[in-house]
Amino acid sequence: MGMWIGRNRKARVTYGFDEIALVPGRVTINPNEVDIRFRLPRKEAEPLELKIPILASAMDGVVDVRFAIAMNKLGGLAVLNLEGVQTRYKNPQEVLQKIVDANKSDITALLQRIYQEPIQEDLIAARVRQIKDGGVLAAVSSIPQRAAEFGRLAQEAGADVFVVQSTVSTVRHISSEYKSLDLEKFCRDMRIPVIVGNTVGYDVTLEIMECGPAAVLVGVGPGAACTSRGVLGLGVPQVTATVDCAAARDAYFKKSYRYVPIITDGGMSRGGDVCKALACGADAVMVGSAFAKAHEAPGRGYHWGMATPHANLPRGTRIRVGATGSLKQILFGPAEVDDGSQNLVGAITTCMGNVGARNIPEFQQTEIIIAPSIKTEGKLFQTVQSVGMGTS
């Protein structure tokens, strides 16, 4: 596979959301009659079932206790970052306001100072209990180095899902400075579902699935606030990454008869992107910037990457996305903007109806074409006037 990029070196051609399109089907279905539920496997229990296949990213500008409760009540799942301001500060609202008010030239240094404050273990349990008190599922995350410790605390406090998340996740992590997480042992010891990410490759996805996670997150560097691709040069466009990881999921299922869902994480700001991710093989999606626009989001119209406070090599930035509507509007409408960033669920069900897919597995079989002009063909006036598909 691939094409020559120079003497003795080949590279694969890969694709992102803007370079493909979905082909309408020969049969169409009433959008109100399609099934978009997402099921997350659990040990010796029925799967956790979400009414919509959408998760909110574990980012401080997106998810706090209030948002997590609202998201789950609307049918999705929001992940709270256990290494964020919610567990470092008893009153995170004051800290969030400082982030919002900071000048662009000062923001990276400010974030580094804010995230140097130690994590308070009692706040981990407190935040989980606050979410549970809302009568909803509690999902939380940490990096692999803190997963064994924080996973135990969160599980004891009543968490329903634990996410082990890093820029790049592998089973075989080599380090002489610290002990690497034994992912297989961790997944085995945890009583609640463990989601692991992030990855973009076929082989590494297979290896992760063999460790026993409930699901795998797909995506390196596509997030709106992430700059890892520019700083590190790492990443695979989300269409190709999703297709490759879906192939690994299907191969693992044939081998083990255990279905491990994949969740495309990042790079989706509009309904069309979400539809393409699902059609490319994702069982669900994880979204950040679209939800940072919700009135309920703690970032108050701002969004910043999880790796921004990195002490030596910040990888992320604070961006202003604006507060455009309620969380319910962003998920279900009615849409008051013309750029596809509201009514994400309506986009999914309408697209599924137009391609003739009754459920997500059938949606994953949709015909896909390479179409680099799909967003610009005939859209000159929208582009010139910066409306609809012409907005950046």
C-alpha positions in Angstrom: 0.0 0.0 0.0 1.1 3.6 -0.5 2.9 5.7 -3.0 6.5 6.8 -3.4 7.3 10.1 -1.6 11.0 9.8 -2.4 13.8 7.3 -3.1 13.2 4.1 -1.1 10.3 5.5 0.9 6.6 5.0 0.5 3.7 6.6 2.4 0.0 5.7 2.5 -2.6 8.2 1.3 -5.1 8.8 4.2 -8.3 10.7 4.5 -10.2 13.1 6.8 -13.8 14.0 7.0 -13.6 16.8 4.4 -12.3 14.4 1.8 -15.1 11.8 1.7 -18.9 11.7 1.2 -21.6 9.2 2.0 -23.7 7.9 -0.9 -27.5 7.9 -0.6 -29.0 4.4 -0.5 -31.5 2.7 -2.9 -34.0 2.5 0.0 -34.8 5.3 2.4 -36.2 5.1 5.9 -38.2 7.4 8.1 -35.5 9.0 10.4 -37.9 8.6 13.3 -37.7 4.8 12.9 -33.9 4.2 13.0 -32.1 2.8 16.1 -29.1 4.8 17.2 -28.6 3.3 20.6 -25.0 2.6 21.8 -24.2 -0.3 24.1 -21.1 -0.5 26.3 -20.3 -4.0 27.4 -20.0 -4.8 31.1 -18.7 -7.9 33.0 -21.3 -10.4 33.9 -24.1 -7.8 33.4 -26.2 -6.3 30.7 -24.5 -3.6 28.7 -24.8 0.0 29.7 -27.2 1.4 27.1 -27.1 5.0 25.8 -30.0 6.3 23.8 -27.6 8.3 21.6 -24.1 7.3 20.4 -22.4 10.4 21.7 -20.0 11.0 24.5 -18.7 14.4 25.7 -14.9 14.7 26.0 -13.1 14.7 29.3 -12.0 18.3 29.0 -12.3 21.0 31.6 -13.9 23.5 29.2 -16.6 20.9 28.4 -17.5 18.7 31.4 -18.2 19.4 35.0 -20.7 17.8 37.4 -23.6 19.9 36.1 -22.8 19.2 32.5 -22.4 15.4 33.1 -25.8 15.2 34.7 -27.5 17.2 31.9 -25.7 15.1 29.2 -26.7 11.7 30.6 -30.3 12.9 31.1 -30.5 13.7 27.4 -29.3 10.1 26.5 -25.5 10.5 26.1 -22.5 10.2 28.4 -20.1 12.9 29.6 -16.6 12.0 30.9 -15.2 14.1 33.8 -11.4 14.5 33.8 -10.0 13.4 37.2 -6.8 15.4 36.6 -8.6 18.7 35.8 -9.6 21.7 37.8 -12.6 19.8 39.2 -10.3 17.6 41.4 -7.6 20.2 42.1 -9.8 22.9 43.5 -12.8 22.8 45.8 -14.2 25.9 44.1 -13.3 25.4 40.4 -15.6 28.2 39.2 -13.0 30.9 40.3 -10.3 29.1 38.4 -12.4 28.7 35.3 -13.1 32.4 35.3 -9.4 33.2 35.4 -8.9 31.0 32.3 -11.7 32.7 30.5 -10.4 36.2 31.4 -6.7 35.6 30.6 -5.0 37.4 27.7 -4.0 35.2 24.7 -0.3 35.8 25.4 -0.6 34.7 29.0 -2.9 31.7 28.7 -0.4 28.9 28.4 1.7 30.0 31.4 -1.5 30.5 33.4 -2.8 27.0 32.6 0.6 25.5 33.6 0.4 27.2 37.0 -3.3 26.2 37.5 -2.6 22.5 36.7 0.4 22.4 39.1 -1.9 22.4 42.0 -2.0 18.8 43.4 -5.0 16.6 42.9 -7.1 16.1 46.0 -8.2 12.5 46.4 -11.2 13.5 48.4 -12.5 15.6 45.5 -12.3 12.6 43.2 -14.9 10.7 45.3 -16.9 13.9 45.9 -17.3 14.7 42.2 -18.3 11.1 41.4 -20.9 11.2 44.2 -22.2 14.5 43.0 -22.8 13.1 39.6 -24.5 10.0 41.0 -26.7 12.2 43.2 -28.1 13.6 39.9 -29.5 10.1 39.2 -27.2 9.4 36.2 -24.2 7.4 35.1 -20.8 8.7 36.3 -17.9 8.4 33.8 -14.4 9.6 34.7 -10.9 9.5 33.2 -7.2 9.7 34.0 -3.9 9.2 32.3 -2.4 5.6 32.5 0.2 6.7 35.2 -2.6 7.5 37.6 -5.2 5.0 36.5 -4.5 2.3 39.1 -4.9 4.8 42.0 -7.7 6.9 40.6 -9.6 3.9 39.2 -9.9 2.4 42.6 -11.0 5.6 44.2 -13.6 6.3 41.5 -15.0 2.8 41.5 -15.4 2.8 45.3 -17.2 6.2 45.0 -19.7 4.6 42.6 -18.4 5.4 39.1 -20.0 3.5 36.3 -17.3 3.9 33.6 -13.5 4.6 33.8 -11.5 5.9 30.8 -7.8 5.5 30.6 -6.7 8.2 28.1 -3.4 9.5 26.8 -2.2 11.2 23.6 -1.1 7.8 22.3 -2.0 4.5 24.0 -0.1 1.3 23.6 0.0 -2.0 25.5 3.8 -2.0 25.5 5.0 1.2 27.0 8.7 1.3 27.9 10.0 3.5 30.7 12.9 3.4 33.2 11.6 6.4 35.1 8.2 5.1 36.3 6.2 1.9 36.3 3.9 1.4 33.3 0.3 0.5 33.7 -0.4 -3.2 33.3 -3.4 -2.6 31.1 -4.6 -6.2 31.0 -4.4 -6.5 34.8 -6.2 -3.2 35.3 -9.0 -4.1 33.0 -9.3 -7.5 34.7 -9.3 -6.0 38.2 -11.8 -3.2 37.6 -15.4 -4.2 38.1 -16.7 -1.4 35.9 -16.2 -1.0 32.1 -12.8 0.5 31.1 -12.5 2.5 27.9 -8.9 2.9 26.6 -7.4 5.4 24.2 -6.2 6.9 22.1 -5.0 5.0 19.1 -5.2 5.1 15.3 -3.6 1.8 14.1 -4.9 -1.7 13.3 -2.2 -3.7 15.1 -2.1 -1.6 18.3 -5.9 -1.6 18.5 -5.8 -5.4 18.3 -3.3 -5.5 21.1 -5.3 -3.2 23.3 -8.5 -5.2 22.7 -6.7 -8.3 23.8 -6.3 -6.7 27.2 -10.0 -6.7 27.9 -11.3 -3.1 27.6 -15.0 -2.4 27.1 -14.2 0.0 24.2 -11.3 1.8 22.5 -11.0 5.5 21.6 -9.7 6.4 18.2 -7.9 9.6 17.3 -4.6 11.3 17.8 -4.5 15.1 17.5 -7.7 16.0 15.6 -9.4 18.0 18.4 -10.2 21.6 17.8 -8.0 22.8 20.8 -5.2 20.2 20.3 -1.9 21.2 18.6 -0.1 17.8 19.0 -0.1 17.4 15.2 1.8 20.7 14.8 4.0 20.3 17.8 4.9 16.6 17.4 4.0 15.8 13.8 1.8 12.9 15.0 -1.6 11.8 13.8 -3.7 10.0 11.2 -6.8 11.7 9.7 -9.9 10.4 11.4 -11.6 8.7 8.4 -8.6 6.4 7.8 -8.0 5.9 11.6 -11.6 4.9 12.1 -11.6 2.5 9.2 -8.4 0.9 10.3 -9.5 0.5 13.9 -12.9 -0.8 12.9 -11.1 -3.5 10.8 -9.2 -4.5 14.0 -12.4 -4.6 16.0 -14.0 -6.9 13.4 -11.0 -9.1 13.2 -10.9 -9.4 17.0 -14.6 -10.3 17.1 -14.0 -13.1 14.6 -11.2 -14.4 16.7 -12.7 -14.0 20.2 -16.4 -13.6 19.7 -16.2 -10.5 21.9 -17.3 -7.3 20.4 -15.3 -4.3 21.5 -16.9 -1.0 20.3 -14.7 1.8 18.9 -15.4 5.4 19.7 -14.1 8.0 17.2 -12.7 10.8 19.4 -12.1 14.4 18.1 -12.2 16.3 14.8 -16.0 16.4 14.6 -17.6 19.9 15.0 -20.7 19.4 12.8 -23.3 16.8 12.2 -21.9 15.7 8.9 -18.6 14.8 10.6 -20.4 12.7 13.2 -22.3 10.9 10.4 -19.1 10.1 8.5 -17.4 8.8 11.6 -20.2 6.3 12.3 -20.5 5.3 8.6 -16.7 4.6 8.6 -17.1 2.1 11.4 -17.4 3.9 14.7 -19.9 2.6 17.2 -20.1 6.0 18.9 -18.3 9.3 18.9 -16.7 11.5 21.5 -17.1 15.2 20.9 -15.5 18.2 22.6 -15.7 21.6 20.8 -19.3 21.2 19.8 -20.3 20.8 23.4 -18.0 23.6 24.6 -20.5 25.9 22.8 -23.3 24.8 25.2 -24.6 27.2 27.8 -24.2 24.5 30.3 -20.4 24.0 29.5 -18.1 25.2 32.3 -15.7 26.9 29.8 -18.2 29.7 29.2 -17.6 29.7 25.4 -13.9 28.7 25.7 -12.3 25.4 25.1 -8.7 24.2 25.8 -6.8 21.0 25.2 -6.0 18.5 28.0 -2.2 18.6 27.2 -2.0 22.4 27.2 -0.6 22.5 30.8 2.3 20.1 29.9 5.3 21.4 31.8 7.9 20.9 29.1 6.0 20.8 25.8 2.5 22.3 25.8 0.3 20.7 23.1 -3.0 22.5 22.9 -4.4 26.0 23.0 -7.4 27.9 24.4 -9.9 28.7 21.6 -13.0 30.7 21.7 -16.0 28.8 20.4 -18.7 31.0 21.8 -21.8 29.9 23.6 -24.4 29.3 20.9 -27.2 27.4 22.5 -28.3 24.9 25.1 -27.0 21.4 25.3 -30.4 20.2 24.2 -30.3 22.4 21.1 -26.8 21.1 20.2 -28.0 17.5 20.5 -31.7 17.7 19.4 -32.3 21.2 18.0 -34.1 23.2 17.0 -31.1 24.6 15.2 -30.7 28.3 15.3 -27.4 28.3 13.4 -26.8 27.3 9.8 -23.4 25.6 10.1 -24.5 22.1 11.2 -23.2 22.4 14.8 -26.7 22.0 16.3 -29.1 19.1 16.3 -26.4 16.4 16.0 -28.8 13.6 16.7 -31.2 14.9 14.0 -28.2 14.8 11.5 -27.5 11.2 12.4 -31.0 9.9 12.1 -31.7 11.9 8.9 -28.5 10.6 7.3 -29.2 7.1 8.3 -32.7 7.4 6.8 -31.2 8.7 3.5 -28.7 5.9 3.2 -31.3 3.3 4.2 -29.6 2.2 7.5 -32.0 0.9 10.3 -29.2 0.8 12.9 -25.6 1.7 13.5 -24.2 -1.7 12.2 -26.1 -1.1 9.0 -24.9 2.5 8.9 -21.3 1.1 9.0 -21.9 -0.5 5.7 -22.7 2.7 3.9 -21.0 3.3 0.5 -18.2 5.9 0.9 -16.6 7.9 -1.9 -13.5 10.0 -2.1 -14.8 13.5 -2.7 -12.4 16.4 -2.0 -14.8 18.9 -3.5 -17.8 17.8 -1.6 -17.8 20.8 0.7 -17.0 23.4 -1.9 -18.9 22.4 -5.0 -21.5 25.0 -5.8 -20.9 26.8 -2.4 -19.2 29.9 -3.7 -21.8 32.3 -2.3 -21.8 30.6 1.1 -18.0 30.8 1.2 -17.9 34.5 0.1 -20.6 35.4 2.6 -19.2 33.1 5.4 -22.5 31.4 6.0 -23.6 27.8 6.2 -20.9 25.6 4.7 -18.8 28.6 4.1 -18.1 29.2 7.8 -14.8 28.2 9.1 
